[in-house]
Amino acid sequence: MDGVTLSPVKLILNPKGDIFHAIKSSDASFDGFGEAYFSTVHAGTIKGWKKHTLMTLNLIVPCGAVEFVCFDGEAFQQVILSKENYQRLTVRPGVWVAFRGVSNGLNLLLNVANIEHDPKESESCGLEEINYEW
């Protein structure tokens, strides 16, 4: 899907504690830095739909499992990110995104965004407004 990229990222297993890479300025999907934040989502709970007009999202899930669904107005792309499927999901402006917690424990995602949060640069709609079978 145009505007959505899955990129491999390093997960270095270490007996003293694992190392989860997120993004480097040399990565092709790096579009600048504005802010980074963590978000949790409870098992079975869906957050979304949201479409940014300027912000590029770089989403990583180091704990639990989170199902992401992207919608470009014509097609859906779905992926579950977790420690077992450790990748970075990049969502460019203009693509709708929603996500739900999959694991019963902590479902934690990190977003490394190219700009700071501005509530005026995004649109939201109810889950029922985009026809997707969760």
N, C-alpha and C positions, 0 to 999 in steps of 0.2 A: 504494500500500500504506500503510495506516495505520501511523504510526511511522517512516516513511522519507520524506525530502524531498531533492530535488535543487534546489540554488539556484545561480543564476548568480553568479559572482564576477569581479571585474575582473582582466584580464591586460593590463598596459600594456607594449607592446613598446617598447624603447628601445635605440638602437644601442650604448649604453655598458653595457647590462645590463637585463634585463626585470624588471618589478615584478609579483609575484604576490600579490594580496590573498587573505586567508584568511577572516576573520570579524570583524564589528564588533559591539559591544554593542547597536547599534540594529537588527541583523538579527532578523527574526522567529524564526529557529531558534536564536538565542543563548539559552542556558539557564544562564548563569553560567560562571565560570572556575575550574577546579581544577588543571589541568596541561596542558601541551602537550609532545608528543614526536614524534620522527621514527622511522620504521621502514622498513627495506628488505625487499624480497622478490625472490628470484632468479627468473629467467625459468622458467616452468613449475612453480614451487613454490607450493603452496597452504598458507595459514595459516588456521586456523579449525577447526571452528565454535566460536563464542563468543557467549554471550548475557549481557548485563549486566542487573542488576536495578535499578540506580540511575543508572549512568553514561549520559550522552548523548554519542555520538561525533559529531565534525565532521571529516570526512575530506577531505583535499585532496591531489592528486598533482601536484607541480610538475615532476618529472623522471621520464621513462619512461612506462609505462602499467601500470595495475593494474585487474584485473577484480574487482569486488565483487559478491557475491551475498548478498541478504538473504532471510530466510525467516521468515514470521510464524506458522508452524504449518500454514498452508493453501496459501499461494502463494509463488512466488519472484519477486524483482525483481533484475535484473542490469543493471549499467552498467560501462563501461570509462571510467575517468578518466585524463586525460593533459593535456599542454599543448594538444593539439589539441581536446580536449573538457574544457576547464577549468571545472569546477563544484565545488561543495561538497556532499558527501553527508552528510546528518544522519541518524543511526540512534538512535532513542529506545530506552529500556530495554524489554526483553521481546521484541526481535527478534534472531534468530540472524543472524550475519554471518560470512562467510569471504571470503578474497581470494587472488588469485594474480598473480604477476608475468607480464606479457605481453611486454615489450620485452627484448631481449638485453642491453642496457646496464643502467644504474642505474635501478631502480624504487624511487622514494622517495615515501613518503606522510607527511603530517603529520596528527596527530590533536590537535584542540583539544577537550579533555574538560571537562565541567562540574564534575567532582569529581576528587580525587586518586585514583590507583590503589589499590584495595583488593582483594586476591585473594579475599576472602570475599563480594564482591558480584557475582560472575559465575559462570556455568556454562560448561563446555567439554565437547565430545563429539568423537568420532572422525569423520573425513570420511565413513566408510561408514555412520554412524548416521542421516544425513539424505540421502535419496535424490536426488542432483542429478548430472546428467551434465556433468562438466567437459570 
